[in-house]
Amino acid sequence: MAGDTPSMPAPGYKWRNLKELNYQIWMNYQEVSLSQAIRKLELSHERVMALIQNHTEEEIMTKKHYKWVKTSNLYSYFAANTVNHYIWAIQRCTEIAKKL
């Protein structure tokens, strides 16, 4: 938002390297308990919601409002990087909890 271009999907990774990124994330969280994972998920959701709420509707919906979104809008980035990921994470935590 300060004019920099964010590293997407993550610093040091390109979209073609998602398999490697996902593996690295998986490795980083092997020692995290289910309760810690759920808390991290909740905190992540709170941070994203706060970030969304810090923007006006115009900033979110206007194409090219931020240079780094290129021909898209901020909404597209929020939608692509939150909804399905949070749903998947909640479902996965629920599955693990049932097994425990």
ABEGO torsion letter per residue (X at the ends): XAGBBBBOABBGBBAAAAAAAAAAAAAAAAABBAAAAAAAAAAAAAAAAAAAAABBAAAAABBGABAAAEABBAAAAAAAAAAAAAAAAAAAAAAAAAAX
